[in-house]
Amino acid sequence: MTTQTSTKWDDYLVRDFSKVKGGKRLPKGQFVQNEKTAHPYIRVTDMHTDGLDASNIKYITDEQFEKIKRYIISSDDVYVSNAGTIGLVGKVPRWLSGANLTENALKLTDIDKKKVIQDFIIYFLRSSVGQDQIKARTGGSSQPKLALTRLADVTVTAPDVPSQNRIVDVLSAYDDLIENNNRRIKILEDIAQKIYTEWFVEFRFPSYEKAKFGKDGLPNGWKMAKIRALIETVKRKEKLKTDQYLSNGIYPIIDQGKDFIAGYTNDTDTVYKEHLIVFGDHTRCFKYCNFDFACGADGTQLLKSKNSDNLPEILLYFLVKNADLKSNHYARHFKFLKEIEVITPGKKLAQDFAELCAPTYENIKQMMFKNVILRKSRDLLIPQLVTGKLEIKS
């Protein structure tokens, strides 16, 4: 790379190289579902700073699809969230090509690849230059929204296509490493989940052959309990605002609306120094935090075991994570979660499970922090490369 740029760069309005179209909401009183159909429905909650998280994709029925079938997104398009969390940019994987798109997002479609290629558009719009333009064009005070016509007027500055490809190759190398770590994290989480299922759902725990079962069908010493009897909500400290997030700091800030670790702080008064479970009341997302952290998101609950001697936080995490909230379509879910009954084992088996899973979640934590470093490095490069301040020599 060099700081001297000799390549010619051209200014394009988004409308010069693509068409901007919107998504569509479901008819009033209808909801997405967990049960898989031929029609995935992509929401803003599936979109993150690094792209689309397809782990919790929802679906709609054939009847619902018929009513909104014109509002789909292709893997060749670029989505931009325009309400709620505004300015999330990315593309959908090929297996989701043709999915329905939420009304809270726009898409750039029919992209003229002779002018600007898809991945360069994504990196440019994610850069501070692109985000500043999106922010400047976002209207409304109580419910801000980025209008379709205003996104069409965003200016994208780009070099020739071969130079765009070289820029994308450098930046995508970071994304590939991040994605590889995410896959490894997912594998480790799946392994821990399988152990939980085998022990506490299928009752195939160590020495289960010698266990005696009661009339209730549970091993002796096990019992049913409502989640409210097992959890204690932690009093919230100051919720850090986005403008308080640091790019470097001692303590990670947990934000359900971002990429889990959304920034850092050095303010010890905002930090939780115990292992806790973070539950997104709106998103139904659970995270186990086995590290010191601060919290930046609204609509989250911080949970711990009422009696940690009997129920370690890691087991409590699996108990609440596996609770069935699928039938609840309400905006807030914590009050429903507390009323669900779960099976709790005896003290020794609970401790054995916690000790078995501890190294797994230590590895997950380390990979999570590696991704934070990779994102920082990539995000420092993005504005330098997509504006021509740094040039990649062929």
C-alpha positions as CSV (number, residue, x, y, z in Angstrom):
1,M,0.0,0.0,0.0
2,T,1.0,3.6,-0.5
3,T,-0.4,7.0,0.6
4,Q,0.1,8.4,-2.8
5,T,-2.9,7.8,-5.0
6,S,-2.6,8.0,-8.8
7,T,-5.9,6.3,-9.7
8,K,-8.7,8.4,-11.0
9,W,-11.8,8.5,-8.7
10,D,-15.3,9.3,-9.9
11,D,-18.3,10.6,-7.9
12,Y,-21.6,8.8,-8.4
13,L,-25.0,9.3,-6.8
14,V,-26.5,6.1,-5.7
15,R,-29.2,6.6,-8.3
16,D,-26.5,6.7,-11.0
17,F,-25.6,3.0,-10.6
18,S,-28.7,1.4,-9.0
19,K,-32.4,1.6,-8.3
20,V,-33.5,2.2,-4.7
21,K,-36.6,0.2,-3.6
22,G,-38.3,-0.5,-0.3
23,G,-39.4,-3.5,1.7
24,K,-42.9,-4.2,3.0
25,R,-44.5,-4.8,6.3
26,L,-46.9,-7.8,7.0
27,P,-50.6,-7.0,6.9
28,K,-51.9,-5.7,10.3
29,G,-52.4,-8.4,12.9
30,Q,-50.1,-10.9,11.1
31,F,-46.7,-12.1,12.4
32,V,-43.6,-13.9,11.3
33,Q,-43.0,-17.4,12.6
34,N,-40.2,-19.7,13.7
35,E,-41.5,-22.6,11.6
36,K,-39.5,-22.9,8.4
37,T,-41.4,-22.3,5.1
38,A,-40.3,-21.4,1.6
39,H,-40.5,-17.7,2.4
40,P,-37.8,-16.2,4.8
41,Y,-38.5,-12.7,6.1
42,I,-35.5,-10.5,6.8
43,R,-35.9,-8.0,9.6
44,V,-33.6,-5.2,10.9
45,T,-32.9,-7.3,14.0
46,D,-31.2,-9.8,11.6
47,M,-28.8,-7.0,10.3
48,H,-25.6,-6.2,12.1
49,T,-22.6,-3.9,11.6
50,D,-20.7,-6.8,9.9
51,G,-23.6,-8.0,7.8
52,L,-26.6,-10.3,8.1
53,D,-26.9,-12.7,11.0
54,A,-29.0,-15.6,9.7
55,S,-29.1,-17.6,12.9
56,N,-32.6,-16.4,13.9
57,I,-34.3,-15.9,10.5
58,K,-38.1,-15.9,10.7
59,Y,-40.6,-17.1,8.0
60,I,-44.0,-16.3,6.6
61,T,-46.7,-18.5,5.2
62,D,-47.7,-18.9,1.5
63,E,-50.8,-16.8,2.1
64,Q,-48.7,-13.9,3.6
65,F,-46.1,-14.2,0.8
66,E,-48.8,-13.7,-1.9
67,K,-49.7,-10.3,-0.4
68,I,-46.1,-9.0,-0.3
69,K,-44.3,-11.1,-3.0
70,R,-43.1,-8.1,-4.9
71,Y,-40.9,-7.0,-1.9
72,I,-38.0,-9.4,-2.0
73,I,-34.3,-9.0,-1.9
74,S,-31.7,-10.7,-4.1
75,S,-28.1,-11.8,-3.1
76,D,-26.9,-9.3,-5.8
77,D,-28.6,-6.4,-4.0
78,V,-27.4,-4.2,-1.1
79,Y,-29.7,-3.6,1.9
80,V,-29.7,-0.4,4.0
81,S,-31.8,-0.2,7.2
82,N,-33.8,3.0,7.1
83,A,-35.7,2.9,10.4
84,G,-35.0,1.7,13.9
85,T,-31.2,1.2,13.8
86,I,-30.5,3.2,10.7
87,G,-27.5,2.7,8.4
88,L,-26.9,-1.1,8.7
89,V,-25.5,-2.1,5.3
90,G,-24.9,-5.6,3.8
91,K,-26.0,-8.3,1.4
92,V,-27.9,-11.5,1.9
93,P,-26.3,-14.9,1.3
94,R,-27.3,-16.8,-1.8
95,W,-29.5,-19.3,0.2
96,L,-31.6,-16.3,1.3
97,S,-31.9,-14.8,-2.2
98,G,-35.6,-14.1,-2.8
99,A,-36.4,-13.5,0.9
100,N,-39.0,-10.9,1.8
101,L,-37.5,-7.6,3.1
102,T,-38.9,-5.6,6.1
103,E,-40.5,-2.2,5.6
104,N,-37.7,-0.8,7.7
105,A,-35.0,-1.4,5.1
106,L,-34.3,-0.3,1.5
107,K,-32.4,-2.1,-1.2
108,L,-30.1,-1.1,-4.0
109,T,-30.9,-3.3,-6.9
110,D,-30.0,-3.5,-10.6
111,I,-26.5,-2.4,-9.7
112,D,-24.3,-1.3,-12.7
113,K,-21.2,-3.3,-12.0
114,K,-19.3,-1.5,-14.7
115,K,-19.4,1.6,-12.4
116,V,-19.4,0.3,-8.8
117,I,-19.3,-3.3,-7.6
118,Q,-21.6,-4.6,-4.8
119,D,-18.9,-5.2,-2.1
120,F,-17.3,-1.8,-2.7
121,I,-20.7,-0.1,-2.2
122,I,-21.2,-2.0,1.1
123,Y,-17.8,-1.0,2.5
124,F,-18.2,2.6,1.3
125,L,-21.6,3.0,3.0
126,R,-20.3,1.4,6.2
127,S,-17.4,3.8,6.3
128,S,-17.5,7.1,8.3
129,V,-17.9,8.9,5.0
130,G,-21.0,6.9,4.0
131,Q,-22.5,6.8,7.5
132,D,-22.1,10.6,7.8
133,Q,-24.1,11.1,4.6
134,I,-26.8,8.6,5.7
135,K,-27.1,10.4,9.1
136,A,-27.3,13.8,7.4
137,R,-30.1,12.6,5.2
138,T,-32.1,10.9,8.0
139,G,-35.3,12.9,8.8
140,G,-37.7,13.0,11.7
141,S,-37.3,13.6,15.4
142,S,-39.5,11.2,17.3
143,Q,-39.2,8.3,14.7
144,P,-36.2,9.1,12.5
145,K,-36.3,7.5,9.0
146,L,-34.1,7.5,5.9
147,A,-36.3,8.2,2.9
148,L,-35.8,6.3,-0.3
149,T,-35.2,9.4,-2.4
150,R,-32.6,10.7,0.1
151,L,-30.6,7.4,0.0
152,A,-30.6,7.7,-3.8
153,D,-28.9,11.1,-3.5
154,V,-25.9,9.7,-1.4
155,T,-22.6,10.3,-3.2
156,V,-20.3,7.3,-3.6
157,T,-16.7,8.1,-4.7
158,A,-15.1,5.1,-6.5
159,P,-12.0,4.3,-8.5
160,D,-12.0,2.0,-11.5
161,V,-13.4,-1.5,-11.1
162,P,-10.0,-3.3,-10.9
163,S,-9.0,-0.9,-8.0
164,Q,-12.4,-1.5,-6.3
165,N,-11.7,-5.3,-6.5
166,R,-8.3,-4.9,-4.9
167,I,-9.8,-2.8,-2.0
168,V,-12.5,-5.4,-1.5
169,D,-9.9,-8.2,-1.4
170,V,-8.0,-6.5,1.4
171,L,-11.1,-5.7,3.5
172,S,-12.8,-9.0,2.9
173,A,-9.7,-10.9,4.3
174,Y,-10.6,-9.4,7.7
175,D,-14.2,-10.4,7.3
176,D,-13.2,-13.9,6.4
177,L,-11.1,-14.2,9.6
178,I,-14.0,-12.8,11.6
179,E,-16.5,-15.2,10.0
180,N,-14.1,-18.2,10.6
181,N,-14.0,-17.3,14.3
182,N,-17.8,-16.9,14.4
183,R,-18.1,-20.4,12.9
184,R,-15.8,-21.8,15.6
185,I,-17.8,-20.0,18.3
186,K,-21.0,-21.5,16.9
187,I,-19.5,-25.0,16.9
188,L,-18.4,-24.6,20.5
189,E,-21.8,-23.3,21.5
190,D,-23.5,-26.2,19.7
191,I,-21.3,-28.7,21.5
192,A,-22.2,-27.2,24.9
193,Q,-25.9,-27.2,23.9
194,K,-25.7,-30.9,22.9
195,I,-24.2,-31.7,26.3
196,Y,-27.0,-29.8,28.0
197,T,-29.7,-31.6,26.0
198,E,-28.2,-35.0,26.6
199,W,-27.9,-34.5,30.3
200,F,-31.0,-32.4,31.2
201,V,-33.5,-33.1,28.5
202,E,-32.8,-36.7,27.5
203,F,-31.5,-37.6,31.1
204,R,-28.4,-39.3,29.7
205,F,-26.1,-37.7,32.3
206,P,-23.0,-39.4,33.8
207,S,-24.0,-42.7,35.5
208,Y,-27.6,-42.2,34.5
209,E,-28.0,-46.0,34.3
210,K,-27.8,-46.1,38.2
211,A,-30.1,-43.2,38.8
212,K,-33.5,-43.7,40.4
213,F,-36.6,-41.9,39.1
214,G,-39.6,-40.7,41.1
215,K,-43.2,-40.8,40.2
216,D,-42.9,-37.5,38.5
217,G,-40.6,-39.0,35.9
218,L,-37.6,-37.0,37.2
219,P,-34.4,-38.4,38.7
220,N,-34.4,-38.3,42.5
221,G,-33.2,-34.9,43.7
222,W,-34.4,-33.1,40.6
223,K,-37.4,-30.8,40.5
224,M,-39.6,-28.5,38.4
225,A,-39.3,-24.8,39.1
226,K,-40.5,-21.5,37.5
227,I,-37.7,-19.4,36.1
228,R,-38.8,-16.6,38.5
229,A,-37.8,-18.8,41.4
230,L,-34.3,-19.3,40.0
231,I,-33.3,-15.9,38.8
232,E,-32.4,-12.6,40.4
233,T,-32.5,-9.4,38.3
234,V,-29.4,-7.3,38.7
235,K,-30.0,-3.6,39.3
236,R,-29.0,-1.6,36.3
237,K,-26.1,0.8,36.5
238,E,-25.7,3.7,34.1
239,K,-26.6,2.8,30.5
240,L,-23.9,4.2,28.4
241,K,-25.0,6.2,25.3
242,T,-23.5,5.6,21.9
243,D,-21.4,8.8,22.1
244,Q,-19.8,7.5,25.2
245,Y,-18.5,4.3,23.5
246,L,-14.7,4.2,23.1
247,S,-12.9,2.4,20.3
248,N,-10.3,1.4,22.8
249,G,-10.7,0.8,26.5
250,I,-10.5,-1.7,29.4
251,Y,-14.1,-2.9,29.6
252,P,-16.4,-4.0,26.7
253,I,-19.8,-2.5,26.4
254,I,-22.6,-5.0,25.7
255,D,-25.3,-3.7,23.3
256,Q,-28.0,-6.0,22.0
257,G,-28.7,-3.6,19.2
258,K,-25.2,-3.8,17.8
259,D,-22.7,-6.6,17.6
260,F,-22.8,-7.7,21.2
261,I,-19.5,-5.9,22.0
262,A,-20.2,-2.5,20.6
263,G,-17.4,-0.5,22.2
264,Y,-15.4,0.1,25.3
265,T,-15.3,2.1,28.4
266,N,-12.8,2.9,31.2
267,D,-15.5,4.1,33.6
268,T,-15.4,1.5,36.4
269,D,-18.7,2.8,37.9
270,T,-20.6,1.4,35.0
271,V,-19.0,-2.1,35.1
272,Y,-20.5,-5.4,36.2
273,K,-17.8,-7.6,37.8
274,E,-19.7,-10.9,37.9
275,H,-20.8,-13.6,35.5
276,L,-24.2,-12.6,34.2
277,I,-26.8,-13.5,31.6
278,V,-27.9,-10.7,29.3
279,F,-31.5,-11.1,27.9
280,G,-32.7,-8.8,25.2
281,D,-36.3,-8.2,26.1
282,H,-37.3,-7.2,22.6
283,T,-35.0,-9.5,20.6
284,R,-35.3,-12.6,22.9
285,C,-31.5,-12.9,22.6
286,F,-29.5,-14.5,25.4
287,K,-25.8,-14.0,26.0
288,Y,-23.6,-15.4,28.8
289,C,-21.0,-12.9,29.9
290,N,-18.1,-14.5,31.7
291,F,-16.1,-11.3,31.8
292,D,-16.4,-7.8,33.2
293,F,-18.6,-5.5,31.1
294,A,-20.7,-2.4,30.9
295,C,-24.1,-2.2,29.4
296,G,-25.3,0.2,26.7
297,A,-28.6,-1.2,25.5
298,D,-32.2,-0.4,26.5
299,G,-34.6,-3.2,26.7
300,T,-32.2,-5.7,28.3
301,Q,-32.4,-7.6,31.5
302,L,-29.3,-8.7,33.5
303,L,-29.9,-12.0,35.3
304,K,-28.0,-14.1,37.8
305,S,-28.8,-17.2,39.9
306,K,-30.7,-16.6,43.1
307,N,-28.5,-19.3,44.7
308,S,-25.3,-19.7,42.8
309,D,-24.1,-22.5,45.2
310,N,-26.9,-24.7,43.8
311,L,-27.3,-23.4,40.3
312,P,-24.2,-22.0,38.5
313,E,-24.8,-19.1,36.1
314,I,-23.7,-21.2,33.1
315,L,-26.5,-23.8,33.8
316,L,-29.0,-21.0,34.4
317,Y,-28.0,-19.6,31.0
318,F,-29.0,-22.9,29.3
319,L,-32.2,-23.2,31.3
320,V,-33.5,-19.8,30.2
321,K,-32.0,-20.0,26.7
322,N,-34.0,-23.2,26.1
323,A,-37.2,-21.8,27.5
324,D,-40.0,-21.7,24.8
325,L,-41.0,-18.1,24.0
326,K,-42.0,-19.0,20.4
327,S,-45.8,-18.5,21.0
328,N,-45.3,-14.9,22.3
329,H,-45.5,-12.1,19.7
330,Y,-45.4,-9.3,22.2
331,A,-42.8,-6.6,22.2
332,R,-41.5,-7.4,25.6
333,H,-40.9,-11.0,26.8
334,F,-39.4,-11.0,30.2
335,K,-42.7,-11.3,32.1
336,F,-43.5,-14.4,30.0
337,L,-40.0,-15.9,30.5
338,K,-40.4,-15.7,34.3
339,E,-43.5,-17.9,34.3
340,I,-42.0,-20.8,32.3
341,E,-41.2,-24.0,34.2
342,V,-37.9,-25.7,33.8
343,I,-36.2,-28.8,35.2
344,T,-33.4,-28.3,37.7
345,P,-30.9,-31.1,38.7
346,G,-29.2,-31.8,41.9
347,K,-26.3,-29.7,43.1
348,K,-23.4,-32.1,42.1
349,L,-24.6,-32.6,38.6
350,A,-25.1,-28.8,38.1
351,Q,-21.5,-28.2,39.3
352,D,-20.2,-31.0,37.1
353,F,-21.9,-29.4,34.0
354,A,-20.5,-25.9,34.9
355,E,-17.0,-27.3,35.3
356,L,-17.2,-29.2,32.0
357,C,-18.5,-26.1,30.1
358,A,-16.1,-23.5,31.6
359,P,-13.2,-24.1,29.3
360,T,-15.5,-24.0,26.2
361,Y,-16.8,-20.6,27.2
362,E,-13.3,-19.4,28.0
363,N,-12.4,-20.2,24.4
364,I,-15.5,-18.5,23.1
365,K,-14.6,-15.4,25.1
366,Q,-11.0,-15.3,23.6
367,M,-12.3,-15.7,20.0
368,M,-14.9,-13.0,20.6
369,F,-12.1,-10.6,21.7
370,K,-10.0,-11.6,18.7
371,N,-12.9,-10.5,16.5
372,V,-13.1,-7.2,18.2
373,I,-9.4,-6.6,17.4
374,L,-10.0,-7.7,13.8
375,R,-12.9,-5.3,13.4
376,K,-10.9,-2.4,14.8
377,S,-8.1,-3.1,12.3
378,R,-10.5,-3.4,9.4
379,D,-12.6,-0.3,10.4
380,L,-9.4,1.8,10.6
381,L,-8.6,0.7,7.0
382,I,-12.0,1.1,5.5
383,P,-12.2,5.0,5.3
384,Q,-8.5,5.1,4.2
385,L,-9.1,2.7,1.3
386,V,-12.6,3.7,0.1
387,T,-11.6,7.4,-0.1
388,G,-8.2,6.8,-1.8
389,K,-6.1,8.1,1.0
390,L,-4.3,4.7,0.8
391,E,-3.9,3.0,-2.6
392,I,-3.2,-0.7,-3.1
393,K,-0.7,-1.3,-5.8
394,S,-1.5,-4.1,-8.2
